Amino acid sequence: MRDELRHQLQGKPTKWAKGLRKFLTADAVAASNSIEGFKVSTIDVEDLIAGERDVDVSDENRAETLAYEHVMTYIQTMHDIDDFAYSKGLLNALHWMLQGHRHTNRKPAGQWRQGPGYVTDARDPSIAAYTAPDVEAVPGLMAELVDWLGAEDAAHPLVRAAMAHLHLVSIHPWADGNGRMSRSLQTLMIAREGVLAPEFSSIEAWLGRPGNTWDYYQVLGRRGSKYLPDQDVSEWIQFNLTAYHQQAQTVHARFLRSGQIWETLTEFASRERLDERLITALHDVALSGRVRRTRYEQNEGLNLQQAQRDLRELVHRQILEPVGRTRARFYVAGSRFPEAPLDIARTPTTLTDPYTITT
């Protein structure tokens, strides 16, 4: 499935594929942060990444979103480095990017925790659902993990990535941010496998869906309340393989839907004698429900005046409708926005569980 998607992506319009990559990055950031309780929608994450200031989110959610986006962007740049090497320094640097804005003496960023590590029970914070290894054991366990990450292994890369996630979250080496760091490491390992571009490699969007998040915590919880490195992890592997498969299905469906919408909007723009660049703004509205001037300006490489003029033209034609005033304004579908791309965007996807398929 992943090989097929890679071949399908080749030869597609650059702007269209670039927009899909940006969406998938934002979706992974939104989902992984949501697992930790930071709730920002994918469309708001896209706007924040684009530099939009007037997004209606709390300062805390804004800071967490941009920090994790920096981590994800850095991971994406490392997918094809020839002399890449895993190291404790690399992992701590990624942790600083994620948690540096929260650095305190009690919860230091970019260095191993200085005290005990716990995951509290969601139903009662006075109960430890998981107790991490003693602080004295952390440096040695992380050295073992780094050696394992850099070693040759006959196991499938997707299995190794799942195990890296489990190893890191179980060691729990930092005072905070261990879940997102473990998911980031998994994404990095999948991206370095090289089958798909890094933006298509994360399963964090799948993990962030409410039902899947619950299952994620349950599967982790059944690994035990303390560090047990020699246990049977077949359930964890099956859970991750299901995640890989269903996320690939989801991305493939998004790819097809996005392409169909682009084609219908290209035909619409031709009939309406619209400039081809306006398709980018209309595509955002069809898929995500809205577009902001900042994001359209960046996607098309326009200056402020050009972007404003384009959007005013679409409003004048009643293809788009403005919502809000001045800097916080965004645009939604107007009365003359074509129905066909909206219908395509609303069509839900049916996912298949690979472990229920019979031959």
Buried (B, 14 or more C-beta within 10 A) or exposed (E): BBEEBBEEBEEBEEBBBBBBBBBBBBBBBBBBBBBBEBEBBBBBBBBBBBEBEEBEBEEEBBBBBBBBBBBBBBBBEBBEEEEEEBEBEBBBBBBBBBBBEBBEEEBBBBBBBEEEBBBEBEEEEEEBBBBBBEBEEBEEBBEEBBEBBEEEEEEEBBBBBBBBBBBBBBBBBBBBBBBBBBBBBBBBBBBBBEBBBBBBBBBBBBBBBEEBBEBBBEBBBEBEEEBEEEEEBEEBBBBBBBBBBBBBBBBBBBBBBBBBBBBBBBEBBEEEEBEEBBBBBBBBBBBBBBBBBBBBBBBBEBEEEBBBEBBEBBBEBEBBBBEEEEEEEBBEBBEEBBEBBBEBBEEEEEBEEBEEEEE
